[in-house]
Amino acid sequence: MVGIATLLGKNGLQSWLLQRITAIILAAYLLAILGFWLKADVSFHAWQHWVQSCVGRPCALAALLSLVIHSWIGIWTVTTDYIKITFIRLLIQLGCIGALMFYCYWGIKIIWL
């Protein structure tokens, strides 16, 4: 039943595992950014070059998609556990899905254009 509702895994274990994998991707991206910023020569041009490089863009895209997936699983879990009125829960979930889709579109547009 969890897989049908979250549309991300066939059962709760797969959703749990997917959330952990996305957390690892986000942590790796954070460490990469921190490593870049801890270098001695940090400038806007160096940052722009790194983000627009062949490594930076796919890493940023993976982090963005991981953030969206991780967020949705968390939102679905919290709303399902704590909001018992189905109509209100569905409205909140639809609003969150809309916001996540907008942020994902906006992020992809920023990264690739």
C-alpha positions in Angstrom: 0.0 0.0 0.0 2.9 2.4 0.7 4.3 2.0 -2.8 1.0 2.9 -4.4 0.7 6.1 -2.3 4.2 7.3 -2.6 4.7 6.1 -6.2 8.4 5.6 -5.3 8.7 2.1 -4.0 6.7 -1.1 -3.9 6.7 -1.2 -0.1 7.8 0.7 2.9 11.3 -0.9 2.9 12.0 0.4 -0.6 10.8 3.9 0.2 13.0 3.8 3.4 16.0 2.6 1.3 15.4 5.2 -1.4 15.3 8.0 1.2 18.6 6.8 2.7 20.2 6.6 -0.8 19.1 10.2 -1.5 20.4 11.3 1.9 23.8 9.9 0.9 23.8 11.7 -2.4 22.9 15.0 -0.7 25.6 14.5 1.9 28.2 13.8 -0.8 27.1 16.9 -2.7 27.3 19.0 0.5 30.9 17.7 1.1 31.9 18.5 -2.5 30.6 22.1 -2.0 32.3 22.4 1.4 35.5 21.1 -0.1 35.3 23.7 -2.9 34.6 26.5 -0.5 37.4 25.6 1.9 40.0 26.0 -0.9 42.1 29.1 -0.6 41.2 30.6 -4.0 37.4 31.0 -4.0 36.0 33.6 -6.3 32.7 34.0 -8.2 34.4 33.0 -11.5 35.9 29.8 -10.0 32.5 28.9 -8.5 30.7 29.6 -11.8 33.3 27.5 -13.7 32.8 24.6 -11.2 29.0 24.7 -11.4 29.0 24.9 -15.2 31.6 22.2 -15.7 30.9 18.7 -16.9 31.1 17.5 -13.3 29.2 20.3 -11.6 26.0 20.2 -13.6 25.3 16.4 -13.3 26.2 16.5 -9.6 23.9 19.5 -9.0 21.1 17.7 -11.0 21.6 14.5 -9.0 21.4 16.6 -5.8 18.3 18.4 -6.9 16.4 15.2 -7.9 17.6 13.5 -4.7 16.2 16.5 -2.7 12.9 16.3 -4.4 12.5 12.5 -3.9 13.8 12.7 -0.3 11.4 15.6 0.5 8.4 13.8 -1.0 8.9 10.6 0.9 9.3 12.7 4.1 6.2 14.8 3.4 4.1 11.8 2.5 5.2 10.0 5.7 4.5 12.9 8.0 1.1 13.8 6.4 0.0 10.2 6.4 0.9 9.7 10.1 -0.4 13.0 11.5 -3.2 14.2 9.3 -6.1 11.8 9.6 -8.7 13.8 7.6 -8.3 12.5 4.1 -9.4 15.6 2.2 -7.1 17.9 4.1 -4.2 15.5 3.8 -4.7 15.2 0.0 -4.9 19.0 -0.3 -1.6 19.4 1.6 0.0 16.6 -0.4 -1.1 18.1 -3.7 0.2 21.5 -2.7 3.5 20.0 -1.7 3.7 18.0 -5.0 3.0 21.2 -6.9 5.7 23.1 -5.0 8.2 20.3 -5.5 7.5 20.1 -9.2 7.9 23.9 -9.5 11.1 23.9 -7.6 12.5 20.9 -9.6 11.6 22.6 -12.9 13.1 25.9 -11.7 16.2 24.2 -10.5 16.7 22.3 -13.8 16.2 25.5 -15.7 18.9 27.2 -13.6 21.4 24.4 -13.8 21.1 23.7 -17.5 20.4 27.1 -19.0 
